[in-house]
Structures are given as C-alpha cells and as structure tokens.
Amino acid sequence: MTSGYIKLFKLSVLLWASATVTACTTYPSVIAKYETPEVTSLGDAADDPAIWFNVAAPEQSLIFGTDKKSGVYVYTLQGVEIGYSALGKINNIDVRSLNGMSYIFASNRTDQTIDLWAFPNAKIAQGAADGMFSLGSERLVRSASSINIYGACAGVDKDLGLISFITEDEGPRVEVWQFIDSQLILLTTFDNGGESEGCVYDDENRTLFVSEEEVNGVLKAYQVDKSLDFSKHTEIDSRVGNIGGDPEGLALYKTSKNEGYVILSSQGDSKFNMYQRTPPYAYIGSFVVQGGLTQGGQFIDGTTVTDGIDVLNMPLNADFPNGLMVVQDDENDSVKKSKVKRQNFKLISFLDVLNTLELR
C-alpha cells in the first residue's frame, strides 16, 4: 500500500468518524485507546465492565466484561481477551479487594441469583502474567434473590463490611446483601421509586448512587449507615436537567480519600455526565467518546447508547497514567459497517477525560 493511499485512507476514516457524531457536536470528545473483540452473542449483549487493580503489577491489571446473554470475559489493558466463562445471563459485575482477596459479585439472570467469586490477589496476578485467567463455573457463594434481578454493585463499608446492592428489572426494589461468615445475607430491601439498573457505592463517603431509568430518569444518592434507613435520598439530576433518555451505568473516580467525580452514562444522547463526588453533587460537564485513529494508526469507532461503565483512578501504564475508563458500546461500527453487529467495550485514558473537561 503506497504512502499516498494510506494518507487518503486515514483522511476518509477521519471524515467518516466526524460524521458519526453529528448529534453530539456540542460536547467535548475523547478517543478510545483500545477496544475489545466483539462478544459472542448477537444484538444487545455486552453490558457491564469491572476493573481489577493489580497492586503488584499495575500494568497487568484486568477488566471483566459481561455478555448478558452468555457469560463473562476477561481482558488485558490492551483489550486482549485472555479468558471467558459461559456462566449464563450475567448482567452486571463488580469487584472489591479486601485483605489480600478479591471478591467479584455478579447478577445472574438465568438463575435469579447473586453470584460471588473469591480469589487471592496473587492468583489473579499470576493469571494476568500468564495471559490466561477466567472466573470459572465454581462460585464461592450463590444466593437466590426474591426480585427479578438486574444491576449489581459492591462496596466495603466501615460498619457493614463487604456488601452488594442488587436492583430490580421492571420494579422499584433494591436489595442490600452482606457477605459474612462465608454467606451472603439479605440485610434489607428498599423502594427506589422506579426501575433502576446502574449503581455504584462510595466506600469512603458511605454513599450509594443509583440511576433510575424508564419512567422517571433520575440519578439519586443515598447516605448509608448501620440503620439501613433508605427513606431519604438526594436527587442529583434528571431529564429536566442534564440527562438524555435513560441514565444507565455509574462509576466513581477518586481524586483523594473523599473527593472526586461520579460518572454517569446518559444513554439517550450517548454522552457521559460528570458530577462532584460530594454534596451537593454539582454537575461538572459532559463528554462523548468519538471515533478516530489511535497513535498506532488503528481506527476505533465511537460509543453510543452505553450501558455499563467502570473507572479506576490508579496510574497503570503509559497509556493510562491517570487511570482507566471502560465503557460498553451499543453499536460497534467499523469503517465498513458489518451486517451482523456484536457489541464490545472501549478503553479510554482518564487523563484524556480530565483534559477535555479542563479538570487538570
């Protein structure tokens, strides 16, 4: 291929990419560093990522990604698949590390269970070094839920210990589970007012953030303590404000022990909203993930109608010096759009997010 042809091809790619973001031109944009392979299931399948931080070797941290029709993938920081487990309809996934162990929670819609895996951090790190790791079919605990389970997020609370929140599909209930004495115990169930999926728990500030989709379309915050009183909440944003369509995935980027940002997938207008981590949770701004060429000359398409997201604030490598953001992409379009579409995940440098919103 001649150099002139390469330049022409790159120009055509850039023109195509800019044309795909016509609905989002008022928002600043970032370009993904890497993307994962397509998931195995057709249609709306890829859903929720969770980032595992490798303390011993940050550059070998891993990403778990759900195919909500079939199971869970494991990826490297370059988006390379190193493991897959056919586990059923795993919708959401989250991870917490505690006392040298990593606990991976997932909502299993095949069996209506909360599934929990536990691994020594050293075992996951060895799998990352070997380029081969998967969750496997053997869970540490599986507990049946009484709701039609949907979303899931985990936390480490100073009074409650290791906990998980499970949201209800087509219903307003949220379950609060505690892992204690090698069991998952249902602590309480509360009414969030409408159907919710995305959630994230702020361990240090003891705050649960929940995105309520469908009818209401709001982002809420609940203060958590050992009384487990969820009768009051703060409404952070809504469709009247900065949310387009359904609010979906939620993630937390920490700049200090108590400060940082809450990131929300504003699904209806394919953008990502950022809010202050602490009250009154002020809206900071929004950005989009646009298609474009990486430094290596590879074209990666932008993201639209994103479901799940995750963010890590730790420095990982030269690509992700201020942490990583992973987002699900509803339409994994290439330059030549495939007739058969399978979704995937995009990997974004959070330094690019900070720069584009002028937060540095």
Secondary structure, 3 states (H helix, E strand, C coil): CCHHHHHHHHHHHHHHHHHCCHHHCCCCEECCCEECCCCCCCECCEEEEEEECCCCCHHHCEEEEEECCCEEEEECCCCCEEEEEECCCEEEEEEEEECCEEEEEEEECCCCEEEEEEEEHHHHHHHHHHCCCCCCCCCCEEEECCCCEEEEEEEEECCCEEEEEEEECCCCEEEEEEEECCEEEEEEEEECCCCEEEEEEECCCCEEEEEECCCCCEEEEEECCCCCCCCCCEEEEECCCCCCCCEEEEEEEECCCCCEEEEEEEHHHCEEEEEECCCCCCEEEEEEECCEECCCCCEECCCCCCCCEEEECCCCCCCCCCCEEEEEECCCCCCCCCCCCECEEEEEEHHHHHHHCCCC
